[in-house]
Amino acid sequence: MTSTHQAPLPLAGGITNYTFSDKDFSTIAHHAQQDFGLHLTPAKRDLVYSRLSKRLRQLGLSDFAAYCKLLEGPDSNAERMEMLSALTTNVTHFFREEHHFQTLRDKVLPPLISAARSGGRLRIWSAGCSAGQEPYSLALTVLELCPDAARFDIRILATDVDPVIIARAKAGIYDIEEMKALPQQAQNHHITNRTAKTFEIGKAPRDLITFGELNLMQDWPMRGLFDVIFCRNVAIYFSQETQSRLWTRFAGLLPIGGHLCIGHSERVAGPAKDILAAAGVTTYRKIGSLDAVKT
Ligand SMILES: C[S@@+](CC[C@H](N)C(=O)[O-])C[C@H]1O[C@@H](n2cnc3c(N)ncnc32)[C@H](O)[C@@H]1O
């Protein structure tokens, strides 16, 4: 059993070098995969070491074997969530990958909003929404096209596996620097409690969104269909097989004609590819029924 990193030695700057065996790496990779779908190949070993070393230091542990014990012990759920936060990034911003919002404005939302105005329902899901900039950008786009959206059956669901990040998303308070990314109209009408340092998302966009915790690897409680699903820069952490299953599950929640938007370095592959046709950059439109594909 090789160990890239040696026994705990204090290094310059107070950094400790922790023992990290192949077995420790396998244990961490196993839990990351089983609990969250994260695919940690041996090439990620150094990254795992550096990201989790910080956690060992915070917890005052002497080596990775002790950390693995914690991951496998009773009450390990909270620590597994800390592990996920350390191994993935929550990076996001308002109107990230703007082309998706342009496609919504130009093509996708106008007929859906007309239908909602005539008594239909419009549902959008931001899956892996991080600190909320994505669902608020969706809400602001809806409000741009339909300022009286509150009068109709229009809802946005925003979910993430991380309860801490969901609490931040619900709070809807952001650094003032982030405001620049909002369209002028949104800055004029949908911002509140602006200070020198922060601003808050206003009531109209907030009221369109329901936030909730949801691990995409587990059962999904939602039963109705979504006209638009955003799941961007989340599947990048998953194995090809897990990604394939995820695309198929999303396809199952879209009506024919519904849209799936994914991150810039992600691609729909596997069985769902037959019914999710490319409809723009990293944008897919459902063109057939799930029964038509082998799952
Ligand atoms: C890089 S952020 C992407 C945020 C936003 N979608 C965007 O593109 O700006 C990735 C998010 O995926 C979430 N995530 C990772 N694994 C997940 C899982 N198994 N289920 C749900 N969310 C997950 C993380 O907590 C994180 O907030």
The ligand as a MOL file (V3000), in Angstrom:
LIG
                    3D

  0  0  0     0  0            999 V3000
M  V30 BEGIN CTAB
M  V30 COUNTS 27 29 0 0 0
M  V30 BEGIN ATOM
M  V30 1 C -20.7350 24.8460 -9.4570 0
M  V30 2 S -22.3010 24.8710 -8.6350 0 CHG=1
M  V30 3 C -23.3680 25.2360 -10.0040 0
M  V30 4 C -24.3900 26.2990 -9.6740 0
M  V30 5 C -25.2710 26.7690 -10.8380 0
M  V30 6 N -26.0460 25.6740 -11.3620 0
M  V30 7 C -24.4370 27.4120 -11.9190 0
M  V30 8 O -24.2140 26.8020 -12.9670 0
M  V30 9 O -23.9770 28.5310 -11.7150 0 CHG=-1
M  V30 10 C -22.5980 23.1240 -8.3600 0
M  V30 11 C -23.6760 22.8520 -7.3200 0
M  V30 12 O -24.0520 21.4690 -7.4170 0
M  V30 13 C -24.3890 21.0210 -6.1340 0
M  V30 14 N -24.3360 19.5440 -6.1220 0
M  V30 15 C -23.2530 18.7290 -6.1620 0
M  V30 16 N -23.6310 17.4340 -6.0730 0
M  V30 17 C -24.9900 17.4370 -5.9920 0
M  V30 18 C -25.9700 16.4150 -5.8740 0
M  V30 19 N -25.6160 15.1170 -5.7920 0
M  V30 20 N -27.2690 16.7660 -5.8110 0
M  V30 21 C -27.6220 18.0810 -5.8690 0
M  V30 22 N -26.7480 19.1020 -5.9790 0
M  V30 23 C -25.4410 18.7760 -6.0350 0
M  V30 24 C -23.3380 21.6780 -5.2400 0
M  V30 25 O -23.7740 21.7310 -3.8840 0
M  V30 26 C -23.1960 23.0480 -5.8890 0
M  V30 27 O -23.9970 24.0170 -5.2460 0
M  V30 END ATOM
M  V30 BEGIN BOND
M  V30 1 1 1 2
M  V30 2 1 2 3
M  V30 3 1 2 10
M  V30 4 1 3 4
M  V30 5 1 4 5
M  V30 6 1 5 6
M  V30 7 1 5 7
M  V30 8 2 7 8
M  V30 9 1 7 9
M  V30 10 1 10 11
M  V30 11 1 11 12
M  V30 12 1 11 26
M  V30 13 1 12 13
M  V30 14 1 13 14
M  V30 15 1 13 24
M  V30 16 1 14 15
M  V30 17 1 14 23
M  V30 18 2 15 16
M  V30 19 1 16 17
M  V30 20 1 17 18
M  V30 21 2 17 23
M  V30 22 1 18 19
M  V30 23 2 18 20
M  V30 24 1 20 21
M  V30 25 2 21 22
M  V30 26 1 22 23
M  V30 27 1 24 25
M  V30 28 1 24 26
M  V30 29 1 26 27
M  V30 END BOND
M  V30 END CTAB
M  END
